[in-house]
């Protein structure tokens, strides 16, 4: 039985585009630190291609860690978080819950890059919610509440703690998932 964090393939394709949008908003933070490293940009492009049905799940599962390794190529915390947002977006092909990871890392990156971190995170979450169409919202509501299902990224691990966890909780509450 698949994890409830997986979502159906059609739902993963829906939320992949939204996750790519979230990650793309902070991509410049990574590219300003590593302008010649195209791994996060490629991950976002692949998430979009997956959303359009141009890539299959199996192929993307094999490539899902490439963008995450780009986080080790930069020193700025905001750039690291931006690379991780792209990596999470590319992971949606494998498991839909990564869409919330992409959004949380994007909000974290925006906050780390801003003078007023809480306001920047709030603004980013607001943008994310505004740009989640009704179909994306419905798919995201099918995910279990963060920290309650250990069979995936929303389990009681990294995404459930700190600013990432609080951001995902905020997103899920606003979406009506919890």
BELCORHU-V559302 format. One record per residue. RES is the residue in one letter. D_LAST is the distance of its C-alpha to the last C-alpha in Angstrom with 2 decimals. Layout:
# BELCORHU-V559302
[[RES:D_LAST] [RES:D_LAST]]
This chain:
# BELCORHU-V559302
[[X:22.75] [X:20.85] [X:17.71] [X:14.45] [X:14.34] [X:17.57] [X:16.70] [X:19.78] [X:22.62] [X:22.29] [X:18.63] [X:19.77] [X:22.60] [X:20.44] [X:18.18] [X:21.33] [X:22.93] [X:20.08] [X:19.97] [X:23.75] [X:23.64] [X:21.47] [X:23.87] [X:26.92] [X:26.31] [X:27.10] [X:29.63] [X:32.55] [X:31.61] [X:32.35] [X:35.34] [X:36.96] [X:37.19] [X:38.11] [X:39.50] [X:41.03] [X:38.07] [X:36.55] [X:34.03] [X:30.86] [X:32.21] [X:33.04] [X:29.57] [X:28.10] [X:30.82] [X:30.11] [X:26.39] [X:27.63] [X:30.28] [X:27.82] [X:25.73] [X:29.04] [X:29.86] [X:32.76] [X:31.68] [X:30.64] [X:28.03] [X:30.75] [X:32.53] [X:29.52] [X:28.52] [X:32.00] [X:31.66] [X:28.13] [X:29.42] [X:32.11] [X:30.24] [X:28.75] [X:32.34] [X:33.10] [X:31.12] [X:34.07] [X:36.52] [X:35.49] [X:35.60] [X:33.58] [X:30.06] [X:28.85] [X:30.69] [X:29.25] [X:25.66] [X:26.70] [X:28.18] [X:25.07] [X:23.02] [X:25.61] [X:25.51] [X:21.77] [X:22.35] [X:25.15] [X:23.11] [X:20.85] [X:23.75] [X:23.24] [X:19.47] [X:16.93] [X:14.60] [X:17.48] [X:16.61] [X:13.92] [X:16.70] [X:19.15] [X:17.25] [X:16.75] [X:20.42] [X:21.59] [X:20.10] [X:21.65] [X:24.92] [X:25.03] [X:24.52] [X:27.18] [X:29.58] [X:29.31] [X:31.15] [X:28.22] [X:25.43] [X:22.58] [X:23.64] [X:24.00] [X:20.52] [X:19.10] [X:21.44] [X:20.48] [X:16.71] [X:17.83] [X:20.12] [X:17.62] [X:15.31] [X:18.56] [X:19.78] [X:16.95] [X:18.48] [X:16.81] [X:17.47] [X:15.97] [X:12.77] [X:12.69] [X:13.53] [X:10.98] [X:8.17] [X:10.10] [X:9.56] [X:8.11] [X:6.05] [X:9.12] [X:11.67] [X:10.99] [X:13.24] [X:16.62] [X:18.00] [X:17.46] [X:16.92] [X:13.32] [X:14.86] [X:15.98] [X:18.52] [X:19.46] [X:16.41] [X:14.34] [X:16.96] [X:18.56] [X:18.08] [X:16.58] [X:13.70] [X:13.22] [X:13.49] [X:10.94] [X:8.39] [X:9.78] [X:9.72] [X:6.17] [X:5.55] [X:8.72] [X:8.13] [X:5.62] [X:3.79] [X:0.00]]
